Amino acid sequence: MPLLFVYSLQDSACDFRFVEATVQRLRRARVDVQSLRLEDSAHLSHLQAYAEDYELRLKDFRAYFSPFGADDWSSMDRVLLRKAASRVAHSQPSHDQSQARAGDHIGWG
């Protein structure tokens, strides 16, 4: 599954150097990574500040791996949501497994 990183040089919550280093590590590991580096949008403001660039990159990204094409996002989203819901349903413990009994020790290892 390809990854898309959208980030800004001015994002105070996410250092662009970390994002770029992560992208490079993933590429060296042969992960399909795309990125959109923006100049001056604040954290969580990339779409608002660069709507045209953001939407175009997202459309291209979705078209890259979508069997439905970039313009049929709702169909793709329904398929992805169904798959995600199925994975969650299969990974949930049964009622007996999810209830800790009195006196059980629950820890990190």
Secondary structure as GFF3:
##gff-version 3
##sequence-region A 1 109
A	DSSP	beta_strand	3	8	.	.	.	ID=ss1
A	DSSP	alpha_helix	16	28	.	.	.	ID=ss2
A	DSSP	beta_strand	33	38	.	.	.	ID=ss3
A	DSSP	alpha_helix	46	49	.	.	.	ID=ss4
A	DSSP	alpha_helix	51	65	.	.	.	ID=ss5
A	DSSP	alpha_helix	73	91	.	.	.	ID=ss6
A	DSSP	alpha_helix	95	98	.	.	.	ID=ss7
###
